[in-house]
Amino acid sequence: MVIEQETFIDRMIASPTSLPNMELDSILASFSKIGYRNFEVFTSWCASHFDLDQDPDYYMEKGRRYGMSFPVLHLPLVKSDQPETYADALRGVRMAETIGAKVVVFKADSIATYIRTASPVLDAVEKAGITPAVQNHDNSPIMTLTDVQAVHEGIADSRMKALLEVGHFHAVDVGWPQACEYLGNRIVHVHLKDQIGKQGVPFGKGEIDIPALLRHLESSGYTGHYLIEMEVVDNENTLRYFNEALQYMEKNWPV
């Protein structure tokens, strides 16, 4: 069976976390040249982030220029001691709706803050027709599977879904089979890296069995996106590795 190229490519997303100092036009042009059609949107910290005070049409025009869509957006971090950050998260939902994002990543500065502040975000994304997810991440409030469980059980709302961050689970010795077993049909978005321990390496060079993960997710009915991250030591080769990762994913796509 031959892969339907458009369907395959449309499910891949390129992440700016691997090139945090690259400005938006440059990174969109670079990823587009490689063949990516989707770009991960941040609302802070990296040079290519989307400014919530900017007219969303500004970003939509850039998407049209470079042939890019923006299917996932990371909301601003909600901080327990800064009430204005709650409003910023809701502004992020409005930005996501305008640029056509289907998933937003909800972030908070502690597990208690996740639980206490989730409700208005869940209500806002439901009205916008967007799916919210929380993400495990090394050196964050949600690192381990126990942390993930505490957040989901504390929020206790089936509208909150999960972003499966394969590399960051691997960094804290949680294998993707164990993570998938717990998260199940909560998974609406997947971040892929290959790693040796905590160190990112080019796809196919590390310890993570990406082909087996793809087979598992696809056979389980997962229909969401796969985001490609490339946090390598030789970051001067990052764009080349992004190109190779796309080829690796196509070669190992379950058919």
Secondary structure as UniProt FT lines:
FT   HELIX           5..10
FT   STRAND          12..14
FT   HELIX           16..18
FT   TURN            20..21
FT   HELIX           24..34
FT   STRAND          38..41
FT   TURN            47..48
FT   TURN            52..53
FT   HELIX           56..66
FT   STRAND          69..74
FT   STRAND          78..79
FT   TURN            80..81
FT   HELIX           84..99
FT   STRAND          103..105
FT   HELIX           111..128
FT   STRAND          131..135
FT   TURN            138..139
FT   HELIX           145..155
FT   TURN            158..159
FT   STRAND          161..165
FT   HELIX           166..171
FT   TURN            172..173
FT   HELIX           176..183
FT   HELIX           184..186
FT   STRAND          187..192
FT   STRAND          194..196
FT   TURN            197..198
FT   STRAND          199..201
FT   TURN            203..204
FT   HELIX           210..219
FT   TURN            220..221
FT   STRAND          226..228
FT   HELIX           235..237
FT   HELIX           238..251
//
